[in-house]
Amino acid sequence: MLRLLPVLRAAALIVSLCATAACGRADAASRQRPVDAEATSAVTSGNAGTPSAGTPALRDSLADVAMMQKADKSRLLGAESAMWVVMISDFQCPYCKQWHDSSMAKLKRDYIDPGKIRFAYLHLPLESIHPHARAQAQASLCAGVQGQFWPYAEAIFRNFATAKTMSDVSPLLSRMAKDLQLDVPAFDKCRVSAPIASLVTNDIAQASQAGVQSTPSFIVGTFLVQGAMPYNDFRKAIDTALVASKAQRSTRGGATSGSATSGAARDNAAR
């Protein structure tokens, strides 16, 4: 089964950059604690789309597995070889909308389109305070099955205020699918399906393993950034992570080169 993200085992230290503009029950002290590198690696290792043997997906048809693969792929943007930035978000969180509205287009322009980062969206619906968040998450993945994850995510944020007033968000979810010219019957069937539900459940588990308790949060290379910080500050976090990533690659490359050179020297000496 397709993995959402590659394993990033090289992370030596995860630093939490705390901001107050976030949805969640975690207090400031808990958001400032160090994050375990192995747990954060679980997010970037990408088990989304790779459910455990006990989940419904592995008992479903090949068509369901293919649907999960399409949903997984749909939420990725950018060059495959670039540094990962993973957004952990809740569609009903006002701070997630704030970050999206103020920063997403700029991030795409400055980092995603030029090939500097690989961007992914991980769902963390805070259902106790945002009753529609899980339904919205599942709907976005089903839009992704039809190749429209990002336009649908945009539509969800555009209709943020409308959704907040509704007791049942299903009619709105279907209308947004129709507006995007999706196959609405297939979309409606998908968004209540067990495989798609299992993807969201797996996202929640990965976020929990990384110690993420609020939204929006971001895995930026080997840093954890929490809260809807201003774009200029977010850029600094990305640029710092890019420098660290480049230095790490150079160190690994130098070690490999040095080993090869030493080996060649020993061979020449032996001759």
C-alpha positions as YAML, in Angstrom:
chain: A
units: angstrom
residues:
- id: 1
  name: MET
  ca: [0.00, 0.00, 0.00]
- id: 2
  name: LEU
  ca: [1.25, 3.46, -0.83]
- id: 3
  name: ARG
  ca: [2.95, 5.42, 1.93]
- id: 4
  name: LEU
  ca: [2.08, 9.08, 2.24]
- id: 5
  name: LEU
  ca: [5.59, 10.25, 3.17]
- id: 6
  name: PRO
  ca: [9.10, 8.72, 3.23]
- id: 7
  name: VAL
  ca: [10.91, 7.82, 6.43]
- id: 8
  name: LEU
  ca: [13.06, 10.62, 7.82]
- id: 9
  name: ARG
  ca: [15.30, 8.70, 10.19]
- id: 10
  name: ALA
  ca: [18.08, 11.31, 10.18]
- id: 11
  name: ALA
  ca: [16.30, 13.77, 12.46]
- id: 12
  name: ALA
  ca: [18.54, 14.27, 15.48]
- id: 13
  name: LEU
  ca: [16.52, 16.90, 17.32]
- id: 14
  name: ILE
  ca: [12.99, 18.19, 16.93]
- id: 15
  name: VAL
  ca: [12.53, 21.78, 18.10]
- id: 16
  name: SER
  ca: [9.08, 23.12, 18.97]
- id: 17
  name: LEU
  ca: [8.47, 26.72, 17.90]
- id: 18
  name: CYS
  ca: [5.40, 27.76, 19.85]
- id: 19
  name: ALA
  ca: [2.72, 30.20, 18.82]
- id: 20
  name: THR
  ca: [-0.50, 31.04, 20.61]
- id: 21
  name: ALA
  ca: [-2.81, 31.08, 17.56]
- id: 22
  name: ALA
  ca: [-3.89, 27.45, 17.61]
- id: 23
  name: CYS
  ca: [-6.95, 25.28, 18.22]
- id: 24
  name: GLY
  ca: [-6.70, 22.61, 20.89]
- id: 25
  name: ARG
  ca: [-6.90, 21.84, 24.57]
- id: 26
  name: ALA
  ca: [-3.13, 21.73, 25.13]
- id: 27
  name: ASP
  ca: [-1.82, 24.49, 27.37]
- id: 28
  name: ALA
  ca: [1.29, 26.51, 26.52]
- id: 29
  name: ALA
  ca: [3.57, 24.42, 28.69]
- id: 30
  name: SER
  ca: [2.65, 21.21, 26.91]
- id: 31
  name: ARG
  ca: [3.14, 22.84, 23.49]
- id: 32
  name: GLN
  ca: [6.65, 23.95, 24.45]
- id: 33
  name: ARG
  ca: [7.93, 20.56, 25.53]
- id: 34
  name: PRO
  ca: [10.55, 18.80, 23.36]
- id: 35
  name: VAL
  ca: [9.10, 16.43, 20.80]
- id: 36
  name: ASP
  ca: [10.41, 12.90, 20.54]
- id: 37
  name: ALA
  ca: [12.22, 12.46, 17.20]
- id: 38
  name: GLU
  ca: [11.06, 8.88, 16.76]
- id: 39
  name: ALA
  ca: [7.45, 9.90, 17.29]
- id: 40
  name: THR
  ca: [7.73, 12.73, 14.78]
- id: 41
  name: SER
  ca: [9.33, 10.32, 12.35]
- id: 42
  name: ALA
  ca: [6.07, 8.35, 12.53]
- id: 43
  name: VAL
  ca: [4.32, 11.30, 10.88]
- id: 44
  name: THR
  ca: [6.95, 11.73, 8.20]
- id: 45
  name: SER
  ca: [7.34, 7.96, 7.73]
- id: 46
  name: GLY
  ca: [3.93, 7.92, 6.15]
- id: 47
  name: ASN
  ca: [1.80, 5.11, 7.38]
- id: 48
  name: ALA
  ca: [-1.23, 6.99, 6.11]
- id: 49
  name: GLY
  ca: [-2.67, 4.70, 3.50]
- id: 50
  name: THR
  ca: [-1.01, 1.73, 5.22]
- id: 51
  name: PRO
  ca: [-3.58, 0.65, 7.81]
- id: 52
  name: SER
  ca: [-2.89, -2.10, 10.31]
- id: 53
  name: ALA
  ca: [-4.09, -5.61, 9.60]
- id: 54
  name: GLY
  ca: [-7.15, -5.08, 11.77]
- id: 55
  name: THR
  ca: [-8.52, -2.10, 9.85]
- id: 56
  name: PRO
  ca: [-11.34, -2.45, 7.31]
- id: 57
  name: ALA
  ca: [-9.20, -1.42, 4.33]
- id: 58
  name: LEU
  ca: [-7.16, -4.62, 4.19]
- id: 59
  name: ARG
  ca: [-10.36, -6.63, 4.15]
- id: 60
  name: ASP
  ca: [-11.90, -4.55, 1.39]
- id: 61
  name: SER
  ca: [-11.76, -4.95, -2.34]
- id: 62
  name: LEU
  ca: [-8.89, -3.90, -4.56]
- id: 63
  name: ALA
  ca: [-11.09, -1.01, -5.67]
- id: 64
  name: ASP
  ca: [-11.16, 0.31, -2.11]
- id: 65
  name: VAL
  ca: [-7.37, -0.01, -1.84]
- id: 66
  name: ALA
  ca: [-6.99, 1.90, -5.10]
- id: 67
  name: MET
  ca: [-9.34, 4.57, -3.77]
- id: 68
  name: MET
  ca: [-7.16, 4.98, -0.66]
- id: 69
  name: GLN
  ca: [-4.06, 5.29, -2.81]
- id: 70
  name: LYS
  ca: [-5.62, 8.05, -4.88]
- id: 71
  name: ALA
  ca: [-6.78, 9.87, -1.74]
- id: 72
  name: ASP
  ca: [-3.28, 9.69, -0.25]
- id: 73
  name: LYS
  ca: [-1.53, 10.95, -3.37]
- id: 74
  name: SER
  ca: [-3.98, 13.79, -3.81]
- id: 75
  name: ARG
  ca: [-2.81, 15.73, -0.75]
- id: 76
  name: LEU
  ca: [0.83, 16.00, -1.82]
- id: 77
  name: LEU
  ca: [2.37, 19.00, -3.59]
- id: 78
  name: GLY
  ca: [5.90, 19.69, -4.79]
- id: 79
  name: ALA
  ca: [9.02, 17.88, -5.91]
- id: 80
  name: GLU
  ca: [9.51, 14.38, -4.55]
- id: 81
  name: SER
  ca: [13.16, 15.01, -3.68]
- id: 82
  name: ALA
  ca: [12.48, 18.23, -1.73]
- id: 83
  name: MET
  ca: [12.40, 18.71, 2.05]
- id: 84
  name: TRP
  ca: [9.08, 17.77, 3.66]
- id: 85
  name: VAL
  ca: [6.67, 20.25, 5.21]
- id: 86
  name: VAL
  ca: [3.61, 18.53, 6.68]
- id: 87
  name: MET
  ca: [0.60, 20.59, 7.74]
- id: 88
  name: ILE
  ca: [-1.50, 19.05, 10.53]
- id: 89
  name: SER
  ca: [-4.86, 20.75, 10.35]
- id: 90
  name: ASP
  ca: [-8.57, 20.84, 11.20]
- id: 91
  name: PHE
  ca: [-10.94, 22.39, 8.65]
- id: 92
  name: GLN
  ca: [-13.13, 23.88, 11.40]
- id: 93
  name: CYS
  ca: [-10.25, 25.48, 13.28]
- id: 94
  name: PRO
  ca: [-10.33, 29.28, 12.74]
- id: 95
  name: TYR
  ca: [-6.55, 29.46, 13.09]
- id: 96
  name: CYS
  ca: [-6.10, 26.85, 10.35]
- id: 97
  name: LYS
  ca: [-8.28, 29.01, 8.10]
- id: 98
  name: GLN
  ca: [-6.30, 32.09, 9.16]
- id: 99
  name: TRP
  ca: [-3.02, 30.42, 8.22]
- id: 100
  name: HIS
  ca: [-4.44, 29.05, 4.97]
- id: 101
  name: ASP
  ca: [-5.89, 32.38, 3.88]
- id: 102
  name: SER
  ca: [-2.78, 34.39, 4.72]
- id: 103
  name: SER
  ca: [0.03, 31.97, 3.86]
- id: 104
  name: MET
  ca: [-0.86, 29.02, 1.61]
- id: 105
  name: ALA
  ca: [-0.72, 30.87, -1.71]
- id: 106
  name: LYS
  ca: [2.56, 32.53, -0.72]
- id: 107
  name: LEU
  ca: [4.03, 29.19, 0.38]
- id: 108
  name: LYS
  ca: [3.10, 27.65, -2.95]
- id: 109
  name: ARG
  ca: [4.65, 30.57, -4.84]
- id: 110
  name: ASP
  ca: [7.86, 30.79, -2.81]
- id: 111
  name: TYR
  ca: [8.62, 27.18, -1.89]
- id: 112
  name: ILE
  ca: [6.35, 24.53, -3.45]
- id: 113
  name: ASP
  ca: [6.35, 25.62, -7.11]
- id: 114
  name: PRO
  ca: [10.14, 26.33, -7.15]
- id: 115
  name: GLY
  ca: [10.74, 22.78, -5.87]
- id: 116
  name: LYS
  ca: [12.18, 23.76, -2.48]
- id: 117
  name: ILE
  ca: [9.69, 21.77, -0.35]
- id: 118
  name: ARG
  ca: [7.34, 18.80, -0.60]
- id: 119
  name: PHE
  ca: [4.05, 19.74, 1.09]
- id: 120
  name: ALA
  ca: [1.45, 17.37, 2.59]
- id: 121
  name: TYR
  ca: [-1.80, 17.77, 4.49]
- id: 122
  name: LEU
  ca: [-2.48, 15.58, 7.55]
- id: 123
  name: HIS
  ca: [-5.89, 15.62, 9.24]
- id: 124
  name: LEU
  ca: [-6.36, 16.17, 12.98]
- id: 125
  name: PRO
  ca: [-10.10, 16.85, 13.45]
- id: 126
  name: LEU
  ca: [-10.72, 18.09, 16.99]
- id: 127
  name: GLU
  ca: [-14.16, 16.53, 17.17]
- id: 128
  name: SER
  ca: [-14.94, 17.56, 20.75]
- id: 129
  name: ILE
  ca: [-14.98, 21.23, 19.74]
- id: 130
  name: HIS
  ca: [-15.43, 21.00, 15.94]
- id: 131
  name: PRO
  ca: [-18.32, 18.63, 15.18]
- id: 132
  name: HIS
  ca: [-18.02, 18.89, 11.38]
- id: 133
  name: ALA
  ca: [-14.23, 18.56, 11.14]
- id: 134
  name: ARG
  ca: [-14.10, 14.81, 10.58]
- id: 135
  name: ALA
  ca: [-16.83, 14.84, 7.93]
- id: 136
  name: GLN
  ca: [-14.97, 17.64, 6.17]
- id: 137
  name: ALA
  ca: [-11.69, 15.71, 6.36]
- id: 138
  name: GLN
  ca: [-13.26, 12.62, 4.82]
- id: 139
  name: ALA
  ca: [-14.97, 14.70, 2.15]
- id: 140
  name: SER
  ca: [-11.67, 16.35, 1.17]
- id: 141
  name: LEU
  ca: [-10.03, 12.96, 0.69]
- id: 142
  name: CYS
  ca: [-12.94, 11.83, -1.48]
- id: 143
  name: ALA
  ca: [-12.54, 14.94, -3.58]
- id: 144
  name: GLY
  ca: [-8.91, 13.87, -3.80]
- id: 145
  name: VAL
  ca: [-9.96, 10.49, -5.17]
- id: 146
  name: GLN
  ca: [-11.35, 12.49, -8.11]
- id: 147
  name: GLY
  ca: [-8.22, 14.63, -8.32]
- id: 148
  name: GLN
  ca: [-9.60, 17.69, -6.54]
- id: 149
  name: PHE
  ca: [-8.26, 17.61, -2.96]
- id: 150
  name: TRP
  ca: [-6.75, 21.11, -2.99]
- id: 151
  name: PRO
  ca: [-9.64, 22.89, -4.77]
- id: 152
  name: TYR
  ca: [-12.03, 21.20, -2.37]
- id: 153
  name: ALA
  ca: [-9.94, 22.22, 0.64]
- id: 154
  name: GLU
  ca: [-10.10, 25.79, -0.67]
- id: 155
  name: ALA
  ca: [-13.88, 25.49, -0.92]
- id: 156
  name: ILE
  ca: [-14.17, 24.23, 2.65]
- id: 157
  name: PHE
  ca: [-12.27, 27.23, 3.97]
- id: 158
  name: ARG
  ca: [-14.29, 29.60, 1.78]
- id: 159
  name: ASN
  ca: [-17.49, 28.18, 3.29]
- id: 160
  name: PHE
  ca: [-16.11, 28.22, 6.85]
- id: 161
  name: ALA
  ca: [-18.77, 30.58, 8.24]
- id: 162
  name: THR
  ca: [-21.63, 28.73, 6.52]
- id: 163
  name: ALA
  ca: [-20.57, 25.36, 7.91]
- id: 164
  name: LYS
  ca: [-20.36, 26.78, 11.41]
- id: 165
  name: THR
  ca: [-24.10, 27.58, 11.38]
- id: 166
  name: MET
  ca: [-25.20, 24.13, 10.18]
- id: 167
  name: SER
  ca: [-26.27, 21.19, 12.33]
- id: 168
  name: ASP
  ca: [-25.76, 18.81, 9.38]
- id: 169
  name: VAL
  ca: [-22.97, 19.74, 7.01]
- id: 170
  name: SER
  ca: [-23.65, 16.95, 4.48]
- id: 171
  name: PRO
  ca: [-25.71, 19.09, 2.05]
- id: 172
  name: LEU
  ca: [-22.91, 21.67, 1.94]
- id: 173
  name: LEU
  ca: [-20.27, 19.00, 1.32]
- id: 174
  name: SER
  ca: [-22.26, 17.63, -1.61]
- id: 175
  name: ARG
  ca: [-22.93, 21.09, -3.03]
- id: 176
  name: MET
  ca: [-19.24, 21.93, -3.00]
- id: 177
  name: ALA
  ca: [-18.55, 18.67, -4.85]
- id: 178
  name: LYS
  ca: [-21.17, 19.60, -7.44]
- id: 179
  name: ASP
  ca: [-19.64, 23.06, -7.82]
- id: 180
  name: LEU
  ca: [-16.31, 21.39, -8.65]
- id: 181
  name: GLN
  ca: [-18.09, 19.14, -11.17]
- id: 182
  name: LEU
  ca: [-17.27, 15.96, -9.28]
- id: 183
  name: ASP
  ca: [-19.23, 12.74, -9.62]
- id: 184
  name: VAL
  ca: [-21.48, 13.55, -6.66]
- id: 185
  name: PRO
  ca: [-23.06, 10.08, -6.12]
- id: 186
  name: ALA
  ca: [-19.58, 8.50, -6.07]
- id: 187
  name: PHE
  ca: [-18.32, 11.29, -3.81]
- id: 188
  name: ASP
  ca: [-21.20, 10.87, -1.33]
- id: 189
  name: LYS
  ca: [-20.66, 7.11, -1.20]
- id: 190
  name: CYS
  ca: [-16.92, 7.59, -0.71]
- id: 191
  name: ARG
  ca: [-17.11, 10.06, 2.16]
- id: 192
  name: VAL
  ca: [-19.01, 7.63, 4.41]
- id: 193
  name: SER
  ca: [-16.88, 4.62, 3.44]
- id: 194
  name: ALA
  ca: [-14.75, 2.63, 5.88]
- id: 195
  name: PRO
  ca: [-11.47, 2.94, 3.92]
- id: 196
  name: ILE
  ca: [-11.62, 6.75, 3.88]
- id: 197
  name: ALA
  ca: [-12.58, 6.81, 7.57]
- id: 198
  name: SER
  ca: [-9.54, 4.65, 8.30]
- id: 199
  name: LEU
  ca: [-7.24, 7.14, 6.53]
- id: 200
  name: VAL
  ca: [-8.44, 9.94, 8.82]
- id: 201
  name: THR
  ca: [-8.12, 7.68, 11.87]
- id: 202
  name: ASN
  ca: [-4.56, 6.90, 10.83]
- id: 203
  name: ASP
  ca: [-3.78, 10.61, 10.41]
- id: 204
  name: ILE
  ca: [-5.00, 11.24, 13.96]
- id: 205
  name: ALA
  ca: [-2.81, 8.41, 15.26]
- id: 206
  name: GLN
  ca: [0.29, 9.75, 13.48]
- id: 207
  name: ALA
  ca: [-0.28, 13.26, 14.84]
- id: 208
  name: SER
  ca: [-0.70, 11.84, 18.34]
- id: 209
  name: GLN
  ca: [2.52, 9.82, 18.05]
- id: 210
  name: ALA
  ca: [4.36, 13.03, 17.13]
- id: 211
  name: GLY
  ca: [2.97, 14.77, 20.21]
- id: 212
  name: VAL
  ca: [0.82, 17.20, 18.22]
- id: 213
  name: GLN
  ca: [-2.12, 18.43, 20.31]
- id: 214
  name: SER
  ca: [-3.22, 21.58, 18.49]
- id: 215
  name: THR
  ca: [-3.89, 22.86, 15.00]
- id: 216
  name: PRO
  ca: [-2.41, 24.11, 12.84]
- id: 217
  name: SER
  ca: [0.92, 22.40, 13.45]
- id: 218
  name: PHE
  ca: [3.67, 21.78, 10.93]
- id: 219
  name: ILE
  ca: [6.53, 19.33, 10.59]
- id: 220
  name: VAL
  ca: [9.12, 21.51, 8.83]
- id: 221
  name: GLY
  ca: [12.09, 19.30, 8.01]
- id: 222
  name: THR
  ca: [13.18, 18.29, 11.52]
- id: 223
  name: PHE
  ca: [11.33, 21.07, 13.34]
- id: 224
  name: LEU
  ca: [7.86, 21.13, 14.83]
- id: 225
  name: VAL
  ca: [6.14, 24.50, 14.34]
- id: 226
  name: GLN
  ca: [2.86, 25.06, 16.18]
- id: 227
  name: GLY
  ca: [0.29, 27.75, 15.58]
- id: 228
  name: ALA
  ca: [-0.72, 30.16, 12.81]
- id: 229
  name: MET
  ca: [2.39, 32.30, 12.91]
- id: 230
  name: PRO
  ca: [2.76, 35.19, 10.45]
- id: 231
  name: TYR
  ca: [4.11, 34.18, 7.05]
- id: 232
  name: ASN
  ca: [7.43, 36.00, 7.48]
- id: 233
  name: ASP
  ca: [8.08, 34.05, 10.67]
- id: 234
  name: PHE
  ca: [7.00, 30.82, 8.99]
- id: 235
  name: ARG
  ca: [9.47, 31.55, 6.18]
- id: 236
  name: LYS
  ca: [12.26, 31.87, 8.74]
- id: 237
  name: ALA
  ca: [11.37, 28.44, 10.12]
- id: 238
  name: ILE
  ca: [11.44, 26.91, 6.63]
- id: 239
  name: ASP
  ca: [14.69, 28.63, 5.68]
- id: 240
  name: THR
  ca: [16.31, 27.44, 8.92]
- id: 241
  name: ALA
  ca: [15.14, 23.89, 8.25]
- id: 242
  name: LEU
  ca: [16.39, 24.05, 4.65]
- id: 243
  name: VAL
  ca: [19.85, 25.13, 5.84]
- id: 244
  name: ALA
  ca: [19.87, 22.31, 8.41]
- id: 245
  name: SER
  ca: [18.74, 19.80, 5.78]
- id: 246
  name: LYS
  ca: [21.43, 20.92, 3.34]
- id: 247
  name: ALA
  ca: [24.12, 20.73, 6.02]
- id: 248
  name: GLN
  ca: [22.95, 17.26, 6.99]
- id: 249
  name: ARG
  ca: [23.10, 16.07, 3.38]
- id: 250
  name: SER
  ca: [26.55, 17.60, 2.96]
- id: 251
  name: THR
  ca: [27.79, 15.88, 6.10]
- id: 252
  name: ARG
  ca: [26.49, 12.54, 4.91]
- id: 253
  name: GLY
  ca: [27.96, 13.10, 1.45]
- id: 254
  name: GLY
  ca: [31.31, 14.13, 2.90]
- id: 255
  name: ALA
  ca: [31.45, 11.07, 5.10]
- id: 256
  name: THR
  ca: [30.68, 8.83, 2.15]
- id: 257
  name: SER
  ca: [33.23, 10.60, -0.04]
- id: 258
  name: GLY
  ca: [35.83, 10.44, 2.70]
- id: 259
  name: SER
  ca: [35.32, 6.74, 3.16]
- id: 260
  name: ALA
  ca: [35.64, 6.15, -0.55]
- id: 261
  name: THR
  ca: [38.82, 8.27, -0.75]
- id: 262
  name: SER
  ca: [40.35, 6.50, 2.21]
- id: 263
  name: GLY
  ca: [39.55, 3.17, 0.63]
- id: 264
  name: ALA
  ca: [41.17, 4.21, -2.65]
- id: 265
  name: ALA
  ca: [44.28, 5.40, -0.77]
- id: 266
  name: ARG
  ca: [44.54, 2.07, 1.02]
- id: 267
  name: ASP
  ca: [44.22, 0.23, -2.27]
- id: 268
  name: ASN
  ca: [46.98, 2.32, -3.85]
- id: 269
  name: ALA
  ca: [49.22, 1.78, -0.86]
- id: 270
  name: ALA
  ca: [48.66, -1.94, -1.09]
- id: 271
  name: ARG
  ca: [49.77, -1.90, -4.70]
...
